[in-house]
């Protein structure tokens, strides 16, 4: 199962890199979102995909799952959601003010020589 997750993480990283290298701001935002999802899956895979009982004191089980990777991923999901919302607001505002989402036109190099 870990090998399948490694391939999925690799595909997510590959597609995120492709999207972030484009000229459109919307594609860059989608690329960073997909990259964060790939990191979440990578953290989950590195934590181990083990089955077991919930780590509660009252239960007598032979094996328990580690709750730390799930807590880290939950925190990373919340942070990624906030960053994506900020990127979307900044991208929308720049589109409304400047009228384009092309990164080449957003550089502002015209007339600065």
RAGIVEN-V231877 format. One record per residue. N is the residue number from 1. RES is the residue in one letter. SS is DSSP state (2 for helix, 1 for strand, 0 for the rest). PSI is psi in degrees with one decimal (999 if undefined). OMEGA is omega in degrees with one decimal (999 if undefined). Layout:
{{N:RES:SS:PSI:OMEGA} {N:RES:SS:PSI:OMEGA}}
//
This chain:
{{1:X:0:-34.4:179.4} {2:X:2:-32.8:179.2} {3:X:2:-40.6:176.4} {4:X:2:-42.0:178.2} {5:X:2:-35.7:178.2} {6:X:2:-39.3:176.6} {7:X:2:-41.0:179.0} {8:X:2:-41.9:177.8} {9:X:2:-41.4:177.9} {10:X:2:-40.8:178.0} {11:X:2:-40.6:177.5} {12:X:2:-42.5:177.5} {13:X:2:-40.7:-179.7} {14:X:2:-47.2:-179.1} {15:X:2:-34.5:177.4} {16:X:2:-40.3:177.8} {17:X:2:-41.6:178.0} {18:X:2:-44.1:-179.0} {19:X:2:-36.7:-178.2} {20:X:2:-17.4:178.1} {21:X:0:2.7:-180.0} {22:X:0:177.2:-175.8} {23:X:0:-14.2:-176.5} {24:X:1:137.0:-179.6} {25:X:2:-36.8:180.0} {26:X:2:-40.4:177.6} {27:X:2:-35.7:177.5} {28:X:2:-41.0:178.3} {29:X:2:-43.5:176.4} {30:X:2:-36.7:177.7} {31:X:2:-41.3:177.9} {32:X:2:-33.2:177.0} {33:X:2:-45.1:178.8} {34:X:2:-36.5:176.8} {35:X:2:-40.2:178.4} {36:X:2:-35.7:175.2} {37:X:2:-37.7:176.0} {38:X:2:-38.3:177.5} {39:X:2:-38.0:177.9} {40:X:2:-44.9:177.8} {41:X:2:-35.0:177.9} {42:X:2:-42.8:176.8} {43:X:2:-40.3:178.6} {44:X:2:-40.7:179.6} {45:X:2:-39.6:179.3} {46:X:2:-28.9:177.4} {47:X:2:-15.7:179.3} {48:X:0:135.2:179.2} {49:X:0:69.1:-177.1} {50:X:0:148.5:173.5} {51:X:0:149.5:178.8} {52:X:0:-179.5:-178.6} {53:X:1:163.2:176.1} {54:X:0:144.7:-176.2} {55:X:0:71.3:177.3} {56:X:0:149.0:-174.2} {57:X:0:-36.5:-174.5} {58:X:0:-17.7:-176.8} {59:X:0:137.8:175.4} {60:X:0:98.6:-179.3} {61:X:0:159.7:-179.0} {62:X:0:-30.1:178.3} {63:X:0:148.4:179.3} {64:X:1:154.5:174.8} {65:X:0:151.9:179.6} {66:X:0:120.9:-177.3} {67:X:0:-10.2:-176.1} {68:X:2:-44.9:177.9} {69:X:2:-38.3:178.8} {70:X:2:-37.4:178.3} {71:X:2:-40.5:177.0} {72:X:2:-40.8:-179.6} {73:X:2:-40.3:178.0} {74:X:2:-42.4:176.6} {75:X:2:-41.3:179.3} {76:X:2:-34.6:177.6} {77:X:2:-43.0:179.5} {78:X:2:-42.8:178.7} {79:X:2:-41.9:179.3} {80:X:2:-36.7:177.0} {81:X:2:-43.2:178.4} {82:X:2:-41.8:179.7} {83:X:2:-40.7:178.8} {84:X:2:-41.1:177.4} {85:X:2:-41.2:177.5} {86:X:2:-44.6:178.5} {87:X:2:-41.6:-179.8} {88:X:2:-40.3:179.3} {89:X:2:-44.2:179.4} {90:X:2:-40.6:177.6} {91:X:2:-40.6:178.5} {92:X:2:-41.7:180.0} {93:X:2:-40.5:178.4} {94:X:2:-33.1:177.0} {95:X:2:-39.9:179.8} {96:X:2:-38.4:-177.5} {97:X:2:-46.3:-172.6} {98:X:2:-18.8:176.7} {99:X:0:12.1:179.5} {100:X:0:156.7:172.3} {101:X:0:14.4:178.0} {102:X:1:124.6:-177.0} {103:X:2:-29.0:178.3} {104:X:2:-36.0:179.2} {105:X:2:-19.8:179.9} {106:X:2:-6.5:-177.7} {107:X:0:-39.0:179.3} {108:X:0:26.8:-179.1} {109:X:0:-9.1:-177.3} {110:X:0:127.1:177.6} {111:X:0:7.5:179.7} {112:X:0:14.0:-176.7} {113:X:0:999:999}}
//
